Each structure stands twice: as C-alpha cells, then as structure tokens.
C-alpha cells in the first residue's frame, strides 16, 4: 500500500494482513523487560518506540520516492528522514505494531467460502 510521507514523497508499505511470524519476532526482539531493582517497577526505555518502528519498517517499507535506498535495502536510510516523514511512517505502521502485539490483527478477506462454511 502506498502512503504519503510528505507533500511530494510516498512510501510503499506491505499491508499488515501480510505480516508473518518473522516480522513479529523481529519487532519483539527489540523489547527488553527490565525492572528497577530499588522500586520493583518496570523500566521503559524512551527508545523502545524508535526501535520497534524501525524494526518493522526495515521489513515492510519496500520502496519509496526518496533519493536514498528504502529501509529493506539500507536500514540506515531511516536516520536520514525528516521528522515529518518519520512521523508519517510511524503512523502508517501503527496497524502493524497492533497486529504484532496481538490487538486488532487484520486478516485477509475470505473471498471464497470453505467447504465447511457452506450451508
């Protein structure tokens, strides 16, 4: 699916319903659960959001109109984005992150009824 990332540029993003376990493992690998030994409360790194979105974008952002390689070819390209472009890409992969976390995972439409579903 093509999403705008600024007034003139776009990015091609694999739809969230095409995610596999591979993408889930890549995003989950960025999450480290730590506990503050003094308080016993969980510690959340401010960079977690950057790491999660970066991990998924490097797998699902397959092409774009920018004059640098897409993230699937060079993950460091993400560091060259403007904040506006980065915000648009983050917004575009919210459904991907939700699917990976197990919430509201989109599924492909079942266009043809299976034998067991016919009345």
C-alpha positions, 0 to 999 in steps of 0.5 A, spaced: 500 500 500 502 506 498 502 512 503 504 519 503 510 521 507 510 528 505 507 533 500 511 530 494 514 523 497 510 516 498 512 510 501 510 503 499 508 499 505 506 491 505 499 491 508 499 488 515 494 482 513 501 480 510 505 480 516 508 473 518 511 470 524 518 473 522 516 480 522 513 479 529 519 476 532 523 481 529 519 487 532 519 483 539 526 482 539 527 489 540 523 489 547 527 488 553 523 487 560 527 490 565 525 492 572 528 497 577 531 493 582 530 499 588 522 500 586 520 493 583 517 497 577 518 496 570 523 500 566 521 503 559 526 505 555 524 512 551 527 508 545 523 502 545 518 506 540 524 508 535 526 501 535 520 497 534 518 502 528 524 501 525 524 494 526 518 493 522 519 498 517 526 495 515 521 489 513 515 492 510 517 499 507 519 496 500 520 502 496 519 509 496 520 516 492 526 518 496 533 519 493 536 514 498 535 506 498 528 504 502 529 501 509 529 493 506 535 495 502 539 500 507 536 500 514 540 506 515 536 510 510 531 511 516 536 516 520 536 520 514 528 522 514 525 528 516 521 528 522 515 529 518 516 523 514 518 519 520 512 521 523 508 519 517 511 512 517 510 511 524 503 512 523 502 508 517 505 502 521 501 503 527 496 497 524 502 493 524 505 494 531 497 492 533 497 486 529 504 484 532 502 485 539 496 481 538 490 487 538 486 488 532 490 483 527 487 484 520 486 478 516 485 477 509 478 477 506 475 470 505 473 471 498 471 464 497 467 460 502 470 453 505 467 447 504 465 447 511 462 454 511 457 452 506 450 451 508 
